[in-house]
Structures are given as C-alpha cells and as structure tokens.
Amino acid sequence: MNAKGLNRYVDDLLRGRRPKGFTPDDFEAAQMRTAIELTATREHADEPSPGFLDDLHARLAEQMDDEPAATQAPPTWLAANRRQVIVGTSAAATAAVAVDRLLGAGDGDDVDVAQDLVPTKGAWQRVASSAEVPEGAMRPFDLGSIVGFVRRVDGRPEGISGICTHQGCKLWFDAPDDRLRCPCHSTSFSKDGQVLAHQLPISPKPLPALNVREVNGNIEVFAPPSGNQQT
C-alpha cells in the first residue's frame, strides 16, 4: 500500500469508519502496531473515551427513536495532525522497544535511549586491543548482543551505540565527513552520538553511550552475553 492508501486507512480509523482491509508490509505493520502500543500505554487507556460514549449514546438514541441522529466528523486539520503523530512517532517508538529488548530489560523497566546503555545482566567483553584504537579513530564492533563503535578521547576510551534510534538500522562511519550515517533514512550523528541531520517528521534521539573500560591492553564493553562475538 502506498502512503496515500495508508493515510486513508488511518483517516477511516480516526473517523470511526470501518477501514478497507489490506495486507501491510513490515514497515506499515510496525507503524500500526506501535500506534496501538502507544495508545495502550496512556493513562486510563482501558477506559472508554468521552467521544466514544457520546457516539454510543447517539447510536442508541437513533435505534430507539428510529430517527437519524446527526453526527459530526472531526475537523480535517485535527484528523491530519493525529495521523502525523501516529506515523511520525511509530518508527521511533519501535526503535526504543528494540533497544529495550537489546538490553534484556524486563516488563516495567525504564530504558532511556538518550542515556547510557548499561545492561542489567552482562559481562565485560573485549572489542579491540588498545593499539587498534588510537586517538580520534572510530573502531566498529559487533558482539551479537550490542553493535557499536569505540574511540579514544584525550587518552580515554569511549563507546557509542551503532544502531540508529529511528528504526534500528546499523550505522556506518563516514570518515571523510567525520560522522556516523544511517543507510535507511538519511540521518547522521556526530561521533559522540548527537543528531547532526535528518529528514524525518520527528528528530530521533541521540545515540546512547556504552560502558567502556581499558584493561591489560584491551578495550572492553559491558554487554549482554552472546555466543556470536566479533571484533
């Protein structure tokens, strides 16, 4: 389904009409699923909205009186804005859920993707030798459980997540432009994780920092255990 068709589907939902069914692709399914999850997490989400109750009363009165009841569709600008919020925030929320699962956090745990990534369960794992991380260089690594980059700043090792906070795409380091780039939606980050440029309705969050240390000539990252370690 194209963007116009998806917008029509969301409009039907917002106006209380039964939308025409379709088979969504992975991205469209993620948008709708995340919109449902976002709605379900709101306070009093399990209670019927006043608008729903008003509509229900009107329908019951119409059936009892056998007379058509006047209904008023929401303004076009309101429906459009609500649609933009759903589409614009769904992918970002999906990425946040992916980070939460990456850390192995349980239900109810709060994970702020703009803060440090510190798994509750894990171990120090080697990602490079000290000699492989000179001052200013960006060294990629993939531990299976965490993908990221390590570098040295004023002699001290630092680490940053290598996963875009928009949709979880794997970042790559553009050495000539000295920035991390997302291959999915033209988003770029500085080496310390700040957003430099994007073309999204809502700016993604900064990249979370990783817990890094240097021991016995090795750079190590604290990460969940994984049997697929690559350096």
N, C-alpha and C positions, 0 to 999 in steps of 0.2 A: 504494500500500500504506500502511495506517495504521501508527502507532507499534507497536501490538501485533504486527502481522504482521512488521514489521522486526525486533523483538526476538526473535520465534520463529525467524526466519531466522538471526540471529546465534547463538542458542542451539543450533540444529542444527549449525552450523559448529563451535562450541566442543565439542560432544559427539561429534563425529566422524560425525554422521549426514548423509546427503545431503539438503540443503535443497530445499524445493519452489521451483521456478523462478518468477520473476515479472519484470515489466518495471518497473524502478525509475524514479522521476522524477529530475530533475537533482540534487536535494539528497541523495536516498538513494544515487545512484550516486557522488556525491562522498564520502559517508561511507565506503562500502565501498572505493572506490579509495584513499582516503587511509589507511584502516586497513591495506590491503595494502602501501602505500608505507612506512608507519611500521614494519611488521613486517620489510620487506625491508632497512631501513637498520640494523637491530640487529646487533650484533656476532655473528658466527657464524650469521647468518640463513640461510646456504646449507647449514648442517649440519642433519641430522635431529635433532629433539628426543628426549630420553630417553623421553618418553611415547609418541611415535610408534614408537620402536624396540620398546618393551615391548608395545605393541598389535600390532605386526607379528609379533613372536615368538609372541604368544598365538594369533594367527590361523593362523600356520604350524603350530603345535603342534596346533591344533584340526583342521586339514585332514589332518595326518599321522596323528593318533591317531583321527580320525573321532569325537571326543568333544567336546561343547560346552565351551568354555573360559569361565570366569567373568570377566566384565568389570564394572568399577565405574565408574559415571558420576561426573563431578566434582561436588562439593557444589553445591547450588543457590546458596548465597551466593557461591561462587567464580565460577561462571558469570555471575551477575548483576553482580558487580564488574567482571569483564573486559569485559562488554558495555557498562557505563557508561563505562569508559575509552575503548573504541573510539568510541562515539557522541560522548562529550564532547570528545575531542581531535581528531577527524577534521576538523571545520569549522575549528578554529583552525589546524591544520596546513595546510589548503587555503589559508587566508589568507596564511600565511607563504610558501607556494610562489608565490602571486600577487605578493607583494611582491618576491620573488627575481626573478621574471620581469619585473616592472616596472622593476627596476634594470638589467636586461640582464646579470645575473651568469651566468657560465658554470658548467658542472658542477664541483662541488667547492668553489665559492666559499661562504664563510660569511657569511650576512646575518642580523644580529640585529635583529628588527623593534622591539625596545625601545630601540635605539640610534638614532644619526643615519642618515638616508638620504643616502648620498653615492655617487652613481653612479660607476662606474669609467670610463665614457665619457659625455661630455655637454658642455654649454656653459652659460654664464650667459645666462638668458633673462628678459626683462622681464615682470613680472606686474602692476605698478601704478606710478603716479607716486608720489613722496614725499608729495605733498599728499593723495593718496587713502588714506593710511594714517596717520591721526592717532593720538595716544597712546591705547591701550586698545581701539581699533577692531579688528574681525576682518574682513579683506578676503579673500573667496574667489577662487580662480583655478583654471583648468583648462588645462594646457599640452598635453593629449593624452597625454603620457607620464607626467605627475605631476599629481595633483589635491591641492589643499591650501588652507591659509589663511596669510596673513601678518598680523602685527600689530606694534605698536611698544611696547617695554617700556623705560622710562627712556631714551627717545630712540633706542634701537637697534632695528632691525628683526629680527624672529624669524619663523620659519616652522614649520608643523606639517603632517603628512600629513592629508589629508581622507578617507582610506579606513579604515574600521573594520578592526581587526586580527582580528576574529572571522571574518567571511565576505567581507570586501572590499566591503561596501556603502558607498555615498557618504554622507558625513556632512553635516549641515546645522547652522548656528549658531542656537541658540535665544537670542536677545538678552535677552528678559525674565529667563530663568533663568541667563544668562551661562555657557552650556555647549554643547558640541558633542554632537549626538544622532545615533544610528544609527536609521534608519527600519525596520530589519529585525527586531531583537530587543531593543528597549528598553534599549539600552546607551548610556551617556552618558560624556563625557570633559570634563575641565577644559580651559581654553584652552592650558595647557602640555602637554596630552596624557595626563594621569593619569586612570585609570578612577575615575569617581565612583559609578556604579551599573550593575548588570547583573542579568539573570535567567537566566544560563547555568550549566551544571554546573561549568564551569571559567572563572575570570576571564580575559578577554582581556588581551593585553599592552598596555602604554601605546602611545600614538601616537608614531611616530618623528619626530624633528625634522628639518628641512630645512636645507640650507646656503644661507643668505641673505646678501645684501650690498646696500648702498645706494651708487649711483654716479651722479653727474651728475643728481640729482633723480629717479632711478628706483630702484624696488625690484626686485632680480633674484634668481632662484632658479637654482641649478645643477641642471640636469636633462638627461636624455637628449634628443637631438634629436627633434623631431616637426614634422610639417607641418601640424598642427592646433592652432595656438596661439590661445588665447582669453584675454583679460584683462578 
